Amino acid sequence: MSTLSEPLVPVLAVVGIGLIGGSFAAALRRAGQVGRVLGVGRSQASIDHAQALGLIDEAVTLEQAAQRADLVLLATPVGAMGPALRSMAPYLSPHVLVTDAGSTKADVADMARDILGERCAQFVPGHPIAGSEMTGPQAADALLFQGRNVILTPFDQTPASMRAWLTKVWEVCGARVIAMNPATHDRALASVSHVPHFLAAAYMAQVSRASNADLRLSLAGTGFRDFTRIAAGSPEVWRDIFLSNREAVLQEIEQFGVVLEDLRQTLEHADAHALEEVLEQAALARRFWGSRSGLT
């Protein structure tokens, strides 16, 4: 942990230097709260780009990150976290805290228990609810987490000092930190994050497969752009999210199907009153959320 003369994070290791990992390093640099930043990546080109952008100071292996860092952020697809933890586990320094940025938490918590055993106290599952369809080091944004929620789902055995320290780290990045249990997180995020991406991808696939797709896309405007924007996200990342949170996503899709069928029937029966009621309810709910969240 840091002393009064040190930045909050003397040595940070980022595994996966893309949008989230790169933005985390950049936000801490902007706040003057990180010393040295170590980077772990799958491709030399990505590592070189991250270094050229000033996101990291040095490229290291997973084993070196586990030995040298004070804080390790796993900013990889969920499916890559298990292999990363297994590589790091034999080398974990007793003082290092490991966290992640995955969009699902129950599976990550189970993975950490299985791989780290008693040392899972050194792992705090996390999820910054921020992002875009952009990928790679060039997508890094030091302001990405300003005013955004970050969910932490720590283990009971995680020391309070470690929880407080990680909370402070995210707060200096501009985030609001919320603690909850993994199952609650996964069910809520299935509704407001995972299913929207699933539907956007399904709709984009339907349009692109049409015989006159070129015509349709040439006429598409801002509504189409806004609805389909998230479909441009990393297929690897979202594949892992859907599979790791499959049960909750399927439950939400089933509930959405009920509402969609009700709405379809109002249209089939030309029930103007019922159709307007549903549209009005949706419009009011969306306006209320926009005014409360500040995300219009």
C-alpha positions, -999 to 999 in steps of 0.1 A, spaced: 0 0 0 11 36 -5 26 59 21 20 97 24 49 104 1 38 80 -26 10 80 -51 -21 60 -42 -9 32 -65 29 30 -66 30 2 -92 0 -6 -114 -2 -36 -137 -29 -36 -164 -36 -69 -181 -53 -60 -214 -45 -24 -224 -76 -15 -243 -105 8 -236 -110 -1 -200 -75 -10 -190 -59 19 -209 -85 44 -195 -79 32 -159 -41 38 -163 -48 72 -180 -72 83 -153 -48 75 -125 -20 93 -144 -43 123 -148 -50 123 -111 -13 120 -103 -20 89 -83 1 62 -100 38 57 -101 49 31 -126 25 13 -150 32 -22 -162 14 -36 -192 5 -71 -202 -9 -77 -237 -15 -105 -262 1 -87 -291 34 -68 -294 17 -42 -316 -8 -34 -289 19 -32 -263 40 -9 -285 10 13 -292 1 16 -255 37 26 -247 38 51 -275 6 67 -261 21 69 -226 -4 45 -211 22 21 -198 59 25 -189 70 -11 -194 58 -44 -209 59 -74 -185 47 -109 -183 18 -120 -160 43 -136 -136 62 -103 -134 30 -83 -129 21 -106 -100 55 -101 -83 60 -64 -88 26 -46 -88 7 -32 -59 -25 -34 -79 -33 -56 -109 -63 -49 -131 -75 -77 -153 -92 -59 -182 -95 -89 -204 -125 -108 -218 -141 -129 -190 -130 -161 -207 -93 -151 -205 -94 -143 -168 -90 -179 -156 -58 -186 -175 -44 -152 -164 -51 -160 -128 -36 -194 -130 -4 -180 -145 -2 -153 -118 -12 -174 -88 22 -190 -80 39 -156 -81 14 -134 -63 32 -111 -39 15 -111 -4 8 -74 -7 -7 -72 -42 -44 -67 -47 -60 -81 -79 -92 -68 -93 -110 -72 -126 -133 -52 -150 -155 -80 -162 -192 -75 -169 -202 -106 -150 -193 -113 -114 -206 -146 -100 -184 -166 -124 -154 -145 -118 -158 -148 -80 -161 -186 -84 -131 -187 -106 -110 -167 -81 -120 -190 -53 -111 -221 -73 -77 -208 -85 -65 -187 -56 -80 -207 -27 -73 -189 6 -56 -161 -12 -88 -151 -29 -89 -124 -1 -64 -106 -24 -89 -105 -52 -118 -81 -54 -142 -86 -83 -152 -53 -100 -171 -39 -129 -168 -3 -141 -201 5 -159 -185 26 -186 -174 19 -221 -181 24 -258 -179 4 -290 -142 15 -294 -114 -10 -288 -77 -10 -284 -52 13 -267 -63 42 -289 -97 41 -273 -83 50 -238 -99 80 -222 -87 95 -189 -123 108 -183 -141 76 -191 -151 69 -155 -161 104 -145 -195 102 -128 -199 65 -137 -207 36 -114 -182 10 -105 -195 -22 -88 -173 -41 -63 -183 -75 -50 -156 -83 -25 -152 -116 -6 -161 -117 31 -124 -124 39 -111 -94 20 -95 -70 45 -115 -38 50 -83 -19 43 -80 -34 9 -116 -27 1 -112 9 12 -80 13 -8 -96 0 -40 -126 22 -35 -104 52 -32 -85 42 -63 -117 42 -83 -129 74 -67 -98 93 -78 -107 81 -114 -140 100 -109 -162 70 -103 -190 63 -78 -183 30 -61 -212 6 -51 -208 -27 -33 -232 -56 -38 -233 -94 -41 -223 -110 -74 -257 -126 -81 -276 -93 -77 -251 -76 -100 -254 -103 -127 -292 -102 -128 -294 -64 -129 -267 -61 -155 -284 -88 -176 -314 -65 -179 -298 -31 -185 -265 -40 -202 -263 -75 -216 -298 -79 -232 -296 -45 -249 -264 -56 -266 -280 -89 -275 -310 -72 -291 -289 -46 -309 -267 -74 -323 -298 -94 -333 -314 -64 -350 -282 -55 -369 -278 -91 -381 -314 -91 -393 -309 -59 -413 -276 -69 -427 -290 -103 -439 -318 -87 -459 -316 -89 -497 -318 -51 -499 -294 -45 -470 -274 -19 -489 -306 2 -496 -318 0 -460 -284 10 -446 -281 39 -471 -313 53 -457 -305 47 -420 -303 78 -398 -296 88 -362 -322 65 -347 -307 35 -363 -272 47 -353 -282 51 -317 -300 18 -314 -272 -2 -331 -241 16 -317 -233 -11 -291 -235 -39 -317 -201 -27 -329 -185 -38 -296 -159 -66 -294 -175 -99 -304 -150 -118 -282 -159 -97 -251 -196 -100 -256 -195 -137 -265 -179 -143 -231 -204 -121 -213 -234 -138 -228 -221 -173 -220 -209 -165 -185 -242 -148 -176 -263 -171 -198 -291 -180 -173 -298 -144 -163 -297 -133 -199 -321 -160 -210 -345 -151 -182 -345 -115 -193 -349 -124 -230 -380 -145 -220 -395 -116 -201 -388 -92 -230 -404 -117 -253 -437 -115 -233 -437 -77 -236 -428 -78 -273 -456 -103 -280 -481 -80 -262 -469 -51 -282 -471 -71 -314 -507 -80 -308 -517 -44 -302 -503 -37 -337 -519 -67 -353 -553 -57 -339 -547 -21 -348 -555 -12 -311 -544 24 -312 -552 31 -276 -533 1 -262 -504 9 -285 -502 45 -274 -503 34 -237 -473 12 -241 -454 38 -260 -463 65 -235 -452 43 -206 -418 37 -223 -413 73 -232 -420 85 -196 -397 58 -182 -369 68 -206 -372 105 -199 -372 99 -161 -341 77 -164 -323 103 -186 -331 132 -162 -320 111 -131 -288 96 -146 -276 126 -166 -272 103 -196 -295 116 -222 
